[in-house]
Structure formats: C-alpha cells, structure tokens
Amino acid sequence: MRDSEGVIELDFDEVRKGLADGSLLLVDVREPNEYAAGHIPGAVLFPLSMFDPADLPEPAPGQRIVFSCRTGGRTLRAIAAAQAAGMDLRTHYKGSFTDWVARGGEVETGFND
C-alpha cells in the first residue's frame, strides 16, 4: 500500500511473511535500550539517533529494506533521510513494534550476535 508521499506501508502479515521467506531486511531504528527490551525477531538495530544512510546494512540479493520503530513515526524520518542521501528506500512497517506486539507476534530481547 502506498500513501500520498510514495511511502510503501506494510502490515503485520506482510512483514511476518517477508521475514519468514527472507524477502525483507527489517531495520529497527529505535534506540538500543528499546531494542534490547524487546524487538521483532530478525530485525537489525540501526538507531535513528546515529542514522547515516551510507552505513545501512546491505540487503541480500532479492531482499528489500523495511524500516520499523515503535509506532511508525521514526521510520518515516529514516525514509526521508535515506531519500535525501539519494537512496530509493520507501518501505516501512506501519504500526511497527506496537502493532507487532498487539497482534501476538513473537518478541526477542537483548541484542543479536
């Protein structure tokens, strides 16, 4: 689904499917303490407070980057920063972590190795 700004908004089922089939790289732009307290399994931490689009993790072939945060606001700022740097990134998880938890999605704590 696209909003009026050209942002692609994914919902719970689309994110869950993309994580399961490996078609998306979920980039969590919350702060480290938020991520450690609970995050979507498979999400990689890339805090917005230190956000440099040039340092974004490289998706595997066939993957697209999808941004996630707590409720979806910081993801839009990450998209804007990436686009300002000339990157064609425009996909986020609308509702993000709050929606994931509300829908019964699995949650991990701590940091990924």
Backbone as a chain_set.jsonl record, in Angstrom:
{"seq": "MRDSEGVIELDFDEVRKGLADGSLLLVDVREPNEYAAGHIPGAVLFPLSMFDPADLPEPAPGQRIVFSCRTGGRTLRAIAAAQAAGMDLRTHYKGSFTDWVARGGEVETGFND", "coords": {"N": [[0.844, -1.179, 0.0], [0.558, 2.224, -0.813], [1.128, 5.473, 0.469], [0.207, 8.963, 0.217], [2.66, 10.176, -0.032], [4.276, 8.484, -1.402], [5.356, 6.512, 0.108], [5.74, 3.154, 1.013], [3.653, 1.128, 2.804], [3.762, -1.516, 4.94], [1.896, -4.191, 6.421], [1.248, -6.201, 9.379], [0.976, -8.948, 8.535], [2.307, -8.918, 6.051], [4.91, -8.19, 6.814], [5.566, -10.296, 8.549], [5.46, -12.462, 6.737], [7.469, -11.658, 4.909], [9.742, -11.72, 6.555], [9.789, -14.437, 7.145], [10.164, -15.624, 4.607], [12.483, -14.461, 3.814], [12.547, -12.225, 2.183], [12.693, -9.64, 3.021], [14.632, -7.191, 4.769], [14.525, -6.271, 7.92], [14.886, -3.252, 9.443], [15.41, -1.873, 12.437], [14.872, 1.169, 13.827], [14.828, 2.173, 16.373], [16.092, 3.146, 19.636], [19.021, 1.682, 21.278], [18.371, 0.754, 23.94], [15.599, 0.413, 23.788], [15.373, -1.516, 21.784], [16.776, -3.675, 22.981], [15.041, -4.224, 25.079], [12.91, -5.383, 23.818], [12.261, -6.737, 20.647], [11.396, -7.308, 17.182], [11.893, -10.55, 16.028], [14.73, -11.166, 14.068], [15.043, -8.582, 13.227], [17.333, -5.915, 12.576], [19.353, -3.726, 14.431], [19.547, -0.234, 14.031], [19.957, 2.619, 15.027], [18.025, 5.616, 14.884], [19.041, 7.944, 15.994], [21.707, 7.885, 15.405], [21.792, 7.762, 12.721], [23.033, 7.119, 9.59], [22.605, 6.959, 6.353], [24.467, 5.882, 4.539], [25.701, 3.888, 5.926], [23.911, 1.847, 6.205], [22.874, -1.569, 6.583], [23.716, -3.974, 4.09], [21.308, -5.341, 2.041], [20.546, -8.783, 1.33], [20.732, -10.433, -1.893], [17.701, -9.991, -3.616], [16.338, -9.127, -1.391], [14.571, -6.495, 0.319], [14.931, -3.412, 2.057], [13.16, -2.721, 4.977], [11.839, -0.438, 7.173], [11.422, -0.207, 10.715], [10.026, 0.832, 13.853], [8.886, 2.067, 16.966], [6.153, 2.901, 16.742], [5.869, 3.762, 14.127], [6.521, 6.365, 13.386], [9.261, 7.231, 13.509], [10.269, 5.695, 11.493], [9.457, 6.944, 9.172], [11.028, 9.234, 9.228], [13.517, 8.043, 8.91], [13.246, 7.021, 6.32], [12.982, 9.447, 4.913], [15.54, 10.556, 5.385], [17.173, 8.659, 4.115], [16.269, 8.903, 1.478], [16.984, 11.57, 1.013], [19.67, 11.211, 0.86], [19.892, 10.119, -1.568], [19.011, 7.518, -1.895], [16.813, 4.916, -2.904], [14.727, 4.166, -0.949], [11.779, 3.289, 0.617], [10.003, 1.878, 2.179], [8.119, 0.879, 4.991], [7.136, -0.561, 8.159], [4.043, -0.112, 8.986], [2.771, 0.977, 11.99], [4.531, -0.636, 13.308], [6.585, -1.904, 16.008], [4.736, -1.753, 18.136], [2.327, -2.525, 16.914], [3.074, -5.087, 16.112], [3.383, -6.449, 18.59], [0.767, -6.163, 19.61], [-0.614, -7.796, 17.878], [0.214, -10.267, 18.576], [2.731, -11.12, 17.794], [5.905, -12.802, 17.897], [8.471, -11.96, 20.249], [11.791, -10.93, 20.77], [14.428, -10.448, 23.171], [17.266, -8.502, 24.307], [20.412, -8.378, 22.497], [21.176, -9.095, 19.086], [23.584, -11.445, 17.931]], "CA": [[0.0, 0.0, 0.0], [1.316, 3.48, -0.86], [0.422, 6.655, 0.932], [0.315, 10.074, -0.717], [4.065, 10.579, -0.142], [5.026, 7.453, -2.102], [5.877, 5.555, 1.078], [5.061, 1.861, 0.988], [3.33, 0.73, 4.174], [3.475, -2.93, 5.101], [1.175, -4.536, 7.641], [1.771, -7.323, 10.159], [1.08, -10.174, 7.742], [3.336, -8.735, 5.032], [6.212, -8.219, 7.479], [5.783, -11.672, 9.014], [5.754, -13.283, 5.561], [8.77, -11.246, 4.379], [10.781, -12.241, 7.441], [9.818, -15.892, 7.008], [10.698, -16.056, 3.311], [13.762, -13.803, 3.587], [12.455, -11.196, 1.151], [12.923, -8.302, 3.562], [15.595, -6.942, 5.848], [13.84, -5.361, 8.827], [15.832, -2.366, 10.1], [14.771, -1.253, 13.602], [15.541, 2.453, 14.052], [14.688, 2.621, 17.757], [17.343, 3.251, 20.394], [19.468, 0.377, 21.778], [17.638, 0.289, 25.12], [14.276, -0.039, 23.337], [15.598, -2.76, 21.051], [17.143, -4.721, 23.94], [13.859, -4.551, 25.886], [12.042, -6.219, 23.005], [12.275, -6.423, 19.221], [10.893, -8.322, 16.268], [12.969, -11.474, 15.676], [15.3, -10.954, 12.748], [15.288, -7.158, 12.99], [18.669, -5.435, 12.886], [19.335, -2.415, 15.082], [20.203, 0.866, 13.331], [19.266, 3.722, 15.705], [17.819, 6.865, 14.165], [19.879, 8.987, 16.585], [23.037, 7.784, 14.794], [21.437, 7.301, 11.385], [23.767, 7.54, 8.412], [22.16, 6.017, 5.318], [25.598, 5.226, 3.891], [26.106, 2.749, 6.75], [22.841, 0.85, 6.303], [23.315, -2.918, 6.204], [23.439, -4.349, 2.705], [20.379, -6.47, 1.957], [20.936, -9.911, 0.483], [20.041, -10.388, -3.188], [16.263, -10.259, -3.539], [15.756, -8.521, -0.188], [14.412, -5.045, 0.374], [14.966, -2.861, 3.407], [11.904, -2.239, 5.551], [12.126, 0.198, 8.448], [10.498, -0.43, 11.829], [10.373, 1.542, 15.092], [7.893, 1.719, 17.979], [4.795, 3.053, 16.218], [5.891, 4.101, 12.711], [6.936, 7.745, 13.133], [10.698, 7.331, 13.223], [10.541, 5.05, 10.211], [9.272, 7.957, 8.125], [12.227, 10.084, 9.256], [14.598, 7.247, 8.315], [12.997, 7.015, 4.873], [13.309, 10.788, 4.41], [16.998, 10.705, 5.411], [17.729, 7.797, 3.066], [15.951, 9.508, 0.193], [17.805, 12.782, 0.895], [21.01, 10.739, 0.507], [19.821, 9.572, -2.916], [18.652, 6.097, -1.896], [15.412, 4.655, -3.206], [14.139, 3.375, 0.143], [10.488, 3.906, 0.902], [9.101, 0.905, 2.777], [8.149, 0.754, 6.451], [6.093, -1.341, 8.823], [3.094, 0.811, 9.602], [2.402, 0.48, 13.316], [5.804, -1.146, 13.805], [6.672, -2.827, 17.131], [3.481, -1.732, 18.895], [1.378, -3.352, 16.172], [3.572, -6.464, 16.169], [3.037, -7.0, 19.905], [-0.694, -6.213, 19.717], [-1.105, -8.908, 17.055], [0.72, -11.528, 19.106], [3.997, -11.519, 17.186], [6.979, -13.212, 18.797], [9.381, -10.878, 20.617], [13.081, -11.288, 21.35], [15.064, -9.412, 23.99], [18.716, -8.493, 24.196], [20.993, -7.98, 21.23], [21.559, -10.182, 18.185], [25.039, -11.618, 17.789]], "C": [[0.894, 1.248, 0.0], [0.468, 4.593, -0.286], [0.68, 7.781, -0.068], [1.754, 10.541, -0.918], [4.896, 9.558, -0.913], [5.659, 6.438, -1.177], [5.054, 4.274, 0.979], [4.893, 1.394, 2.425], [2.979, -0.747, 4.206], [2.725, -3.162, 6.401], [1.812, -5.772, 8.278], [1.991, -8.562, 9.292], [2.166, -10.076, 6.677], [4.738, -8.791, 5.637], [6.527, -9.643, 7.946], [6.16, -12.586, 7.849], [7.138, -12.951, 5.006], [9.932, -11.712, 5.232], [10.92, -13.749, 7.268], [10.45, -16.337, 5.7], [12.004, -15.36, 2.931], [13.734, -12.694, 2.554], [12.623, -9.775, 1.69], [13.962, -8.322, 4.664], [14.949, -5.879, 6.726], [14.87, -4.577, 9.626], [15.089, -1.59, 11.178], [15.537, 0.023, 13.939], [15.318, 3.012, 15.454], [16.065, 2.672, 18.42], [17.73, 1.882, 20.975], [18.705, -0.131, 22.998], [16.241, -0.215, 24.749], [14.386, -1.398, 22.652], [15.892, -3.912, 22.013], [15.944, -5.155, 24.775], [12.877, -5.433, 25.126], [12.058, -5.773, 21.557], [11.719, -7.599, 18.422], [12.057, -9.243, 15.889], [13.429, -11.256, 14.233], [15.576, -9.498, 12.421], [16.721, -6.804, 13.361], [18.569, -4.013, 13.422], [20.147, -1.409, 14.284], [19.563, 2.156, 13.832], [19.182, 5.006, 14.874], [18.714, 7.975, 14.702], [21.296, 8.994, 16.004], [22.918, 7.438, 13.311], [22.3, 7.945, 10.301], [23.408, 6.543, 7.32], [23.295, 5.273, 4.632], [26.049, 3.98, 4.647], [25.02, 1.693, 6.91], [23.372, -0.527, 5.916], [22.9, -3.223, 4.764], [22.451, -5.515, 2.692], [20.942, -7.567, 1.05], [20.233, -9.772, -0.869], [18.572, -10.787, -3.033], [15.579, -9.7, -2.312], [15.549, -7.035, -0.389], [14.441, -4.621, 1.828], [13.589, -2.342, 3.774], [12.242, -1.683, 6.922], [11.019, -0.08, 9.45], [10.975, 0.41, 13.012], [9.354, 1.132, 16.153], [6.483, 1.781, 17.404], [4.738, 3.439, 14.744], [6.344, 5.51, 12.392], [8.4, 7.891, 12.767], [11.055, 6.67, 11.897], [10.408, 6.056, 9.068], [10.452, 8.914, 8.075], [13.425, 9.341, 8.654], [14.451, 7.199, 6.798], [13.386, 8.363, 4.276], [14.824, 10.998, 4.354], [17.647, 9.875, 4.31], [17.471, 8.394, 1.686], [16.755, 10.779, -0.037], [19.239, 12.429, 0.508], [21.029, 10.057, -0.861], [19.465, 8.105, -3.005], [17.158, 5.944, -2.168], [14.841, 3.681, -2.169], [12.845, 4.065, 0.541], [9.51, 2.988, 1.644], [9.26, 0.867, 4.293], [6.986, -0.096, 6.932], [5.206, -0.36, 9.554], [2.626, 0.215, 10.927], [3.576, -0.134, 14.049], [5.672, -2.044, 15.035], [5.373, -2.883, 17.946], [2.431, -2.614, 18.229], [1.775, -4.822, 16.248], [3.152, -7.137, 17.471], [1.523, -7.162, 20.044], [-1.281, -7.383, 18.935], [-0.523, -10.26, 17.469], [2.006, -12.023, 18.464], [5.031, -11.877, 18.239], [7.912, -12.028, 19.035], [10.653, -11.478, 21.186], [13.581, -10.132, 22.197], [16.573, -9.527, 23.843], [19.155, -8.052, 22.814], [21.324, -9.208, 20.413], [23.074, -10.26, 18.141], [25.49, -11.142, 16.431]], "O": [[1.877, 1.307, 0.739], [-0.74, 4.66, -0.512], [1.315, 7.555, -1.099], [2.037, 11.24, -1.891], [6.103, 9.743, -1.065], [6.422, 5.584, -1.628], [3.828, 4.313, 0.875], [5.866, 1.278, 3.17], [2.013, -1.178, 3.576], [2.897, -2.42, 7.368], [2.793, -6.312, 7.767], [3.069, -9.155, 9.315], [2.874, -11.052, 6.426], [5.65, -9.369, 5.045], [7.641, -10.129, 7.75], [7.082, -13.394, 7.967], [7.901, -13.856, 4.669], [10.99, -12.06, 4.708], [12.032, -14.277, 7.248], [11.193, -17.319, 5.675], [12.569, -15.623, 1.87], [14.788, -12.259, 2.09], [12.688, -8.818, 0.918], [14.143, -9.308, 5.379], [14.836, -4.721, 6.324], [15.638, -5.155, 10.395], [14.24, -0.751, 10.876], [16.714, -0.033, 14.296], [15.585, 4.187, 15.703], [17.07, 2.285, 17.823], [16.87, 1.019, 21.146], [18.419, -1.325, 23.088], [15.758, -1.178, 25.344], [13.596, -2.307, 22.91], [15.324, -4.997, 21.879], [15.836, -6.325, 25.141], [12.092, -6.155, 25.74], [11.891, -4.59, 21.26], [11.594, -8.718, 18.92], [13.107, -8.756, 15.47], [12.618, -11.175, 13.31], [16.265, -9.202, 11.445], [17.264, -7.323, 14.337], [17.79, -3.202, 12.921], [21.286, -1.679, 13.902], [18.718, 2.732, 13.147], [20.156, 5.418, 14.244], [19.11, 8.862, 13.946], [22.002, 9.998, 16.1], [23.845, 6.884, 12.721], [22.291, 9.164, 10.125], [23.861, 5.398, 7.356], [23.105, 4.142, 4.186], [26.706, 3.11, 4.075], [25.192, 0.742, 7.671], [24.218, -0.643, 5.03], [21.854, -2.773, 4.296], [22.729, -6.566, 3.27], [21.712, -7.299, 0.127], [19.235, -9.059, -0.97], [18.25, -11.792, -2.4], [14.357, -9.786, -2.196], [16.257, -6.393, -1.166], [14.03, -5.367, 2.717], [12.941, -1.631, 3.007], [12.856, -2.365, 7.741], [9.844, -0.177, 9.096], [12.169, 0.669, 13.16], [8.993, -0.042, 16.231], [5.705, 0.839, 17.552], [3.654, 3.443, 14.16], [6.538, 5.831, 11.219], [8.739, 8.597, 11.818], [12.035, 7.047, 11.255], [11.174, 6.01, 8.106], [10.841, 9.36, 6.996], [14.251, 9.944, 7.968], [15.44, 7.326, 6.075], [14.052, 8.413, 3.242], [15.335, 11.557, 3.384], [18.573, 10.342, 3.646], [18.353, 8.39, 0.828], [17.17, 11.046, -1.164], [19.942, 13.238, -0.097], [22.043, 9.49, -1.268], [19.598, 7.499, -4.069], [16.347, 6.749, -1.712], [14.52, 2.534, -2.478], [12.818, 5.274, 0.773], [8.319, 3.29, 1.726], [10.374, 0.827, 4.815], [6.003, -0.317, 6.224], [5.569, 0.16, 10.609], [2.144, -0.917, 10.972], [3.607, -0.147, 15.28], [4.753, -2.86, 15.105], [4.967, -3.956, 18.393], [1.726, -3.363, 18.905], [0.926, -5.696, 16.425], [2.631, -8.252, 17.464], [1.051, -8.185, 20.54], [-2.336, -7.903, 19.298], [-0.739, -11.27, 16.799], [2.342, -13.202, 18.569], [5.032, -11.323, 19.338], [8.121, -11.2, 18.148], [10.608, -12.415, 21.983], [13.209, -8.98, 21.974], [17.088, -10.517, 23.323], [18.395, -7.442, 22.061], [21.707, -10.242, 20.96], [23.762, -9.251, 18.297], [26.679, -11.205, 16.118]]}, "num_chains": 1, "name": "protein.A"}
